[in-house]
Amino acid sequence: MNITSQIKQPIQSEMELFEKKFYESMTSKVALLNRITYYIVNRKGKQMRPMFVFLTAKMLNDGAVNERTYRGASVIELIHTATLVHDDVVDDSNRRRGFFSINALWKNKIAVLVGDYLLSKGLLLSIDHGDFDLLKIISVAVREMSEGELLQIEKARRLDIVEDIYYEIIRKKTATLIASCCALGAKSVIEDAVQVENMRKFGELIGMAFQIKDDLFDYTEDAIGKPTGIDIKEQKMTLPLIYVLNHCTPKEKSWLINSIKNHNKDKKRVKEVIAFVKNNNGLQYAEQKMLEFQQEALQLLQMYPDSEYKDALILMVNYVIERKI
């Protein structure tokens, strides 16, 4: 049994029911929209986000979930899907998980409108059922994701990024959504603000480790669905590169910055940058930081009684940093 199936095992029936509810939450009277949402549902990824919602809720509530948990999982997946559809337009990307993206098949205008539609469906799902506490958690995540993306763009223009700013970018861009999944799962079943905050922090730490792992893929030859050196070509400042920039000679630093700014489309130069980062401990440093976030997340779980849901969350934390894709 592969690791994602193992993680899913304690929430198998919830995930099956969730898929039905998720598809229903997207339906529309417009045939074109239904065609597109059907396409989206049939090309789903690993569904890590709803898994976090259900595992957190079941760990905190003696293995029980409720309708609010399903709505929370649906809202987070609707909003996550909306951001992916919009991201593909922004990045002018024609593929998503090996399939054609919405903008590749139906053009940018329709893709933007579909993203807006999914976002509104997510918000209305909460409003229609009076889940204002859940809506607040999600709205904060959407705001932070937008800020994180814009902060990254702003810094890519100037290449003046330090480690603290990098953490701020990935916390907002990636970690905030996983944090909101865990907070949502908790909030759907309990009122205890301390526990909800604990779970939010747990999700944030996993999200940080997840993004650093993604950054490390840029320097490896593994088949991960993203070509090596793509972050450098896009002038994205990732942790291995930031560490090396801050620990090399002024001459080397100016060569690195010049390479990223002016030669990022030159394959040979990009390879030289990758080799330089590897030879100057950039990957080792990033791996060490990723493991620190992972250990902190595991420590937060220690205070909860043993259960199959807690075990699945531990598996999930380890999977995040051991994954090959």
C-alpha positions in Angstrom: 0.0 0.0 0.0 1.5 3.4 -1.0 1.9 6.1 1.7 -1.1 8.3 0.5 -3.4 5.2 0.7 -2.1 4.6 4.3 -2.7 8.2 5.3 -6.2 8.0 3.8 -7.2 4.7 5.4 -8.7 6.1 8.7 -10.7 8.7 6.7 -11.6 6.5 3.7 -15.4 6.8 4.0 -15.2 10.5 4.8 -13.1 11.1 1.7 -15.6 9.2 -0.5 -18.6 11.2 0.8 -16.5 14.4 0.5 -15.9 13.8 -3.2 -19.7 13.7 -3.8 -20.4 16.7 -1.7 -17.5 18.6 -3.3 -18.8 17.9 -6.8 -22.3 19.0 -5.8 -20.9 22.2 -4.3 -19.6 23.2 -7.8 -22.8 22.6 -9.8 -24.3 25.4 -11.9 -27.2 26.0 -14.3 -24.6 27.0 -17.0 -23.7 23.9 -19.1 -20.2 25.3 -19.9 -19.4 25.7 -16.2 -20.6 22.2 -15.5 -18.4 20.8 -18.3 -15.3 22.6 -16.9 -16.0 21.6 -13.2 -16.5 18.0 -14.3 -13.1 18.2 -16.0 -11.6 19.6 -12.8 -13.1 16.9 -10.5 -11.8 14.1 -12.7 -8.3 15.4 -12.6 -7.9 15.8 -8.9 -4.5 15.6 -7.2 -3.7 13.8 -4.0 -6.3 15.9 -2.1 -4.0 16.6 0.8 -6.0 19.6 2.0 -9.3 17.8 2.7 -7.2 15.0 4.2 -5.8 17.5 6.7 -9.3 18.7 7.6 -10.7 15.3 8.3 -7.7 13.9 10.1 -7.4 16.9 12.4 -11.2 16.9 13.2 -11.2 13.1 13.9 -8.1 13.3 16.1 -9.6 16.0 18.2 -13.2 14.6 18.4 -12.8 10.9 19.1 -13.0 9.9 15.5 -16.2 11.8 14.7 -16.9 14.5 12.1 -20.0 16.5 11.2 -21.6 18.4 8.3 -19.4 21.5 9.2 -16.3 19.4 8.7 -17.5 18.4 5.2 -18.4 22.0 4.3 -15.0 23.2 5.6 -13.2 20.6 3.4 -15.3 21.6 0.4 -14.7 25.3 0.9 -11.0 24.9 1.2 -10.8 22.7 -1.9 -13.0 25.1 -3.9 -10.8 28.1 -3.0 -7.6 26.1 -3.5 -8.9 25.0 -7.0 -9.8 28.6 -7.8 -6.2 29.8 -6.9 -4.7 27.0 -9.1 -6.9 28.0 -12.1 -5.9 31.7 -11.6 -2.2 30.7 -11.1 -2.1 28.9 -14.5 -3.4 32.1 -16.2 -0.9 34.3 -14.3 2.0 31.9 -15.1 0.8 31.3 -18.7 1.0 27.5 -17.9 -0.6 25.0 -20.3 -0.3 21.9 -18.0 -1.4 21.1 -14.6 -0.5 17.6 -13.1 0.2 16.3 -16.6 -3.2 17.4 -18.0 -4.1 20.5 -20.0 -4.9 23.5 -17.7 -8.3 25.2 -17.9 -6.7 28.2 -19.7 -5.1 25.9 -22.3 -8.4 24.3 -23.2 -10.9 27.2 -22.7 -8.6 30.3 -22.9 -7.7 32.9 -20.2 -11.0 34.8 -20.1 -13.0 31.7 -19.3 -10.3 30.4 -16.8 -10.4 33.7 -14.8 -14.2 33.6 -14.7 -14.2 29.9 -13.6 -11.7 30.8 -10.8 -14.0 33.7 -9.7 -17.0 31.3 -9.8 -15.3 28.7 -7.6 -14.2 31.4 -5.1 -17.7 32.7 -4.8 -19.2 29.2 -4.5 -16.8 28.6 -1.6 -17.7 31.8 0.2 -21.4 31.2 -0.3 -21.2 27.6 1.0 -20.0 29.0 4.3 -22.4 32.0 4.4 -25.5 29.9 3.5 -24.9 27.7 6.5 -23.8 30.5 8.9 -20.3 29.1 9.2 -18.8 32.6 9.8 -16.1 31.2 12.0 -14.9 28.9 9.2 -15.2 31.7 6.7 -13.0 33.9 8.7 -10.2 31.3 8.7 -10.5 30.8 4.9 -10.7 34.5 4.1 -7.4 35.2 6.1 -5.8 32.4 4.0 -6.9 34.0 0.7 -5.6 37.4 1.7 -2.3 36.0 2.8 -1.8 33.9 -0.3 -2.3 37.0 -2.5 0.1 39.0 -0.3 2.7 36.2 -0.5 2.5 36.0 -4.3 2.8 39.8 -4.7 5.7 40.0 -2.1 7.5 37.3 -4.1 7.1 39.2 -7.4 8.2 42.5 -5.8 11.4 40.8 -4.4 12.1 39.0 -7.7 12.4 42.3 -9.4 15.1 43.6 -7.0 16.7 40.3 -5.9 17.2 41.8 -2.4 15.7 39.0 -0.4 17.0 37.8 3.0 16.0 34.6 4.8 13.4 36.3 7.0 11.6 37.7 4.0 11.7 34.3 2.3 10.0 32.7 5.3 7.4 35.4 5.2 6.7 34.7 1.5 6.4 30.9 1.9 4.4 31.2 5.1 1.8 33.4 3.2 2.0 31.7 -0.2 2.0 28.0 0.8 1.8 27.4 4.5 -1.2 29.5 5.3 -3.5 27.3 3.2 -2.4 24.1 5.0 -2.6 26.0 8.3 -6.2 26.9 7.5 -7.1 23.3 6.7 -6.0 22.1 10.1 -7.6 25.1 11.9 -10.8 24.4 10.0 -10.8 20.7 10.9 -10.4 21.7 14.5 -12.9 24.5 14.5 -15.6 22.4 12.8 -15.7 20.0 15.8 -14.5 22.0 18.9 -14.7 25.5 20.3 -11.4 25.4 22.2 -9.4 28.4 20.8 -6.1 27.1 22.1 -6.5 23.7 20.3 -7.6 25.4 17.1 -4.5 27.7 17.3 -2.3 24.6 18.0 -3.6 22.9 14.9 -3.2 26.1 12.8 0.4 26.3 13.9 0.9 22.5 13.1 -0.4 23.1 9.6 1.8 26.1 9.1 4.9 24.2 10.1 4.1 21.4 7.7 3.4 24.0 4.9 6.9 25.6 5.5 8.6 22.2 5.3 6.5 21.4 2.2 7.6 24.5 0.3 11.3 24.1 1.2 11.1 20.5 -0.2 9.6 22.0 -3.4 12.5 24.5 -3.6 15.0 21.6 -3.2 13.4 19.8 -6.2 14.7 22.7 -8.4 18.2 21.4 -7.8 17.6 17.7 -8.4 17.3 15.5 -11.5 14.3 13.5 -10.1 11.2 13.3 -12.4 8.9 15.6 -10.4 6.9 17.2 -13.1 8.8 20.5 -12.8 12.1 20.9 -14.8 15.3 21.5 -12.9 16.3 25.1 -12.7 12.8 26.5 -13.3 12.8 28.7 -10.2 16.1 30.3 -11.3 14.6 30.9 -14.8 11.7 32.6 -13.2 14.0 34.6 -10.9 12.5 33.1 -7.8 14.7 33.4 -4.7 14.6 30.1 -2.9 16.3 29.1 0.4 19.3 27.2 -1.1 20.1 30.3 -3.3 19.5 32.8 -0.5 21.8 31.0 1.8 24.7 30.9 -0.7 24.1 34.5 -1.7 24.6 35.5 1.9 27.7 33.3 2.4 29.8 33.9 -0.7 32.4 36.5 -1.6 31.2 39.9 -3.1 32.6 38.8 -6.5 30.7 35.5 -6.4 27.5 37.3 -5.3 27.7 39.7 -8.2 28.2 36.8 -10.6 25.2 35.0 -9.1 22.9 38.0 -9.3 24.0 38.8 -12.8 23.3 35.2 -13.8 19.8 35.3 -12.4 18.9 38.7 -13.7 20.5 38.6 -17.2 21.3 35.0 -18.1 18.4 33.0 -16.6 17.4 31.7 -20.0 20.9 30.4 -20.7 20.8 26.7 -19.9 24.6 26.4 -19.4 24.6 29.4 -17.0 21.6 28.0 -15.1 23.5 24.7 -14.7 26.5 26.6 -13.4 24.4 28.4 -10.8 22.8 25.1 -9.7 26.3 23.5 -9.3 27.6 26.6 -7.4 24.6 26.4 -5.0 25.2 22.7 -4.4 29.0 23.1 -3.9 28.4 25.8 -1.3 26.1 23.9 1.0 22.9 25.6 -0.2 21.0 22.3 -0.3 22.3 21.0 3.0 21.3 24.2 4.8 17.8 24.2 3.3 17.4 20.5 4.2 18.4 21.2 7.8 15.8 24.0 8.0 13.1 21.8 6.5 13.8 19.1 9.1 13.6 21.7 11.9 10.1 22.7 10.7 9.2 19.0 10.5 10.4 18.2 14.0 8.5 21.2 15.5 5.3 20.0 13.8 5.8 16.4 15.2 6.4 17.9 18.6 3.0 19.7 18.5 1.3 16.3 17.9 2.9 14.7 21.0 0.4 16.3 23.4 -2.5 14.4 21.8 -3.5 10.8 22.8 -2.4 8.1 20.4 -4.9 7.2 17.7 -5.0 6.1 14.1 -5.7 9.7 13.1 -2.7 11.0 14.9 -0.6 8.2 13.3 -1.9 9.3 9.9 -0.9 12.9 10.6 2.6 11.8 11.6 2.8 9.8 8.3 1.7 12.9 6.5 4.4 15.1 8.1 7.0 12.6 7.1 5.6 12.2 3.6 5.9 15.9 3.0 9.6 15.8 3.3 10.3 12.4 1.9 8.2 12.7 -1.2 9.7 12.3 -4.6 7.1 14.5 -6.4 
